[in-house]
């Protein structure tokens, strides 16, 4: 049987509940240290196969915690194809959040147009 990659979400309990509806595995944290430890733990998990396939293909991290992850940790993730560690908007961030700006920039580079601010 082929291994299926999973989706993880790390954040405050109140902001990650909705992700369970789409089948994501959620991990509630309450501070920056706990978030960092959880992201490192999830990124280190592997399927039980010879290729050591990561369990999680994508780890979404609530933006308030993502902004406080150490730069060396983010650099380490950026150099590897999986897992992708991606910020998600915090509930109180509004439309001008860091993660929305970042996503807008990525989409603009990919398709040549800023569809979020059109």
Kinemage of the C-alpha trace (Angstrom):
@kinemage 1
@onewidth
@group {chain A} dominant
@subgroup {mainchain}
@vectorlist {calphas} color= white
{ca unk a 1} P 0.000 0.000 0.000
{ca unk a 2} L 1.264 3.449 -0.907
{ca unk a 3} L 1.911 5.935 1.897
{ca unk a 4} L -0.358 8.935 1.931
{ca unk a 5} L 1.090 12.250 2.993
{ca unk a 6} L -0.871 14.171 5.585
{ca unk a 7} L -1.655 17.794 6.391
{ca unk a 8} L -0.890 19.223 9.853
{ca unk a 9} L -1.972 22.506 11.402
{ca unk a 10} L -0.280 24.072 14.436
{ca unk a 11} L -1.923 26.951 16.292
{ca unk a 12} L -4.198 28.101 19.071
{ca unk a 13} L -7.046 25.667 19.782
{ca unk a 14} L -9.683 28.227 18.807
{ca unk a 15} L -8.130 28.906 15.399
{ca unk a 16} L -7.366 25.350 14.266
{ca unk a 17} L -10.718 23.660 14.843
{ca unk a 18} L -12.004 24.398 11.349
{ca unk a 19} L -9.055 22.580 9.763
{ca unk a 20} L -10.297 19.298 11.230
{ca unk a 21} L -13.300 19.534 8.901
{ca unk a 22} L -11.021 19.216 5.856
{ca unk a 23} L -9.190 16.244 7.331
{ca unk a 24} L -6.102 17.964 8.692
{ca unk a 25} L -4.462 16.722 11.853
{ca unk a 26} L -4.420 19.623 14.295
{ca unk a 27} L -2.021 20.387 17.110
{ca unk a 28} L -2.969 23.025 19.686
{ca unk a 29} L -0.155 25.086 21.183
{ca unk a 30} L -0.209 28.047 23.525
{ca unk a 31} L 3.179 29.737 23.140
{ca unk a 32} L 6.102 30.204 20.757
{ca unk a 33} L 8.329 27.572 22.363
{ca unk a 34} L 5.598 24.964 22.242
{ca unk a 35} L 4.905 25.838 18.597
{ca unk a 36} L 8.592 25.539 17.654
{ca unk a 37} L 8.901 22.178 19.406
{ca unk a 38} L 5.737 20.882 17.736
{ca unk a 39} L 6.831 21.976 14.247
{ca unk a 40} L 10.231 20.332 14.726
{ca unk a 41} L 8.588 17.137 15.996
{ca unk a 42} L 6.106 16.977 13.101
{ca unk a 43} L 8.815 17.663 10.520
{ca unk a 44} L 10.903 14.807 11.918
{ca unk a 45} L 8.083 12.232 11.692
{ca unk a 46} L 8.506 9.710 8.893
{ca unk a 47} L 6.434 6.928 7.423
{ca unk a 48} L 7.700 3.447 8.081
{ca unk a 49} L 9.304 2.891 4.699
{ca unk a 50} L 12.815 2.638 3.336
{ca unk a 51} L 12.685 6.089 1.732
{ca unk a 52} L 11.851 7.708 5.097
{ca unk a 53} L 8.961 9.625 3.525
{ca unk a 54} L 7.773 12.441 5.791
{ca unk a 55} L 4.424 11.804 7.454
{ca unk a 56} L 3.321 15.393 6.801
{ca unk a 57} L 3.637 17.007 3.368
{ca unk a 58} L 2.464 20.394 4.620
{ca unk a 59} L 2.603 21.879 8.097
{ca unk a 60} L 0.517 25.028 8.409
{ca unk a 61} L 1.530 27.227 11.333
{ca unk a 62} L -0.610 30.050 12.684
{ca unk a 63} L 1.106 33.241 11.613
{ca unk a 64} L 1.755 34.611 15.115
{ca unk a 65} L 3.760 31.478 15.898
{ca unk a 66} L 5.334 31.241 12.429
{ca unk a 67} L 6.796 34.759 12.743
{ca unk a 68} L 8.587 33.660 15.909
{ca unk a 69} L 10.137 30.470 14.549
{ca unk a 70} L 13.943 30.722 14.484
{ca unk a 71} L 15.373 31.823 11.132
{ca unk a 72} L 17.710 28.820 10.990
{ca unk a 73} L 14.743 26.470 11.365
{ca unk a 74} L 12.838 28.182 8.531
{ca unk a 75} L 15.976 28.060 6.365
{ca unk a 76} L 16.299 24.328 7.033
{ca unk a 77} L 12.712 23.770 5.885
{ca unk a 78} L 13.159 25.979 2.832
{ca unk a 79} L 15.987 23.755 1.599
{ca unk a 80} L 13.901 20.577 1.694
{ca unk a 81} L 10.956 19.750 -0.561
{ca unk a 82} L 8.938 18.205 2.281
{ca unk a 83} L 7.486 19.119 4.574
{ca unk a 84} L 6.456 22.561 3.439
{ca unk a 85} L 6.028 24.820 6.477
{ca unk a 86} L 3.535 27.549 5.622
{ca unk a 87} L 2.041 30.375 7.699
{ca unk a 88} L -1.729 30.705 7.946
{ca unk a 89} L -3.575 33.853 8.997
{ca unk a 90} L -4.293 34.334 12.673
{ca unk a 91} L -7.964 35.029 13.401
{ca unk a 92} L -7.231 38.567 14.621
{ca unk a 93} L -4.835 39.476 11.779
{ca unk a 94} L -7.380 40.732 9.256
{ca unk a 95} L -6.754 41.171 5.529
{ca unk a 96} L -3.324 42.762 5.944
{ca unk a 97} L -1.765 39.770 7.663
{ca unk a 98} L 1.768 38.584 7.022
{ca unk a 99} L 0.580 35.255 5.624
{ca unk a 100} L -1.907 36.849 3.218
{ca unk a 101} L 0.820 39.185 1.911
{ca unk a 102} L 3.212 36.228 1.551
{ca unk a 103} L 0.626 34.098 -0.253
{ca unk a 104} L -0.239 37.021 -2.528
{ca unk a 105} L 3.437 37.414 -3.435
{ca unk a 106} L 3.835 33.689 -4.170
{ca unk a 107} L 0.718 33.630 -6.368
{ca unk a 108} L 1.821 36.778 -8.211
{ca unk a 109} L 5.196 35.215 -9.004
{ca unk a 110} L 3.537 31.980 -10.121
{ca unk a 111} L 0.851 33.435 -12.393
{ca unk a 112} L 2.084 36.965 -13.053
{ca unk a 113} L -0.866 38.747 -11.476
{ca unk a 114} L -1.856 39.735 -7.951
{ca unk a 115} L -5.318 38.159 -7.749
{ca unk a 116} L -5.750 39.065 -4.068
{ca unk a 117} L -5.657 42.822 -4.636
{ca unk a 118} L -7.309 43.040 -8.030
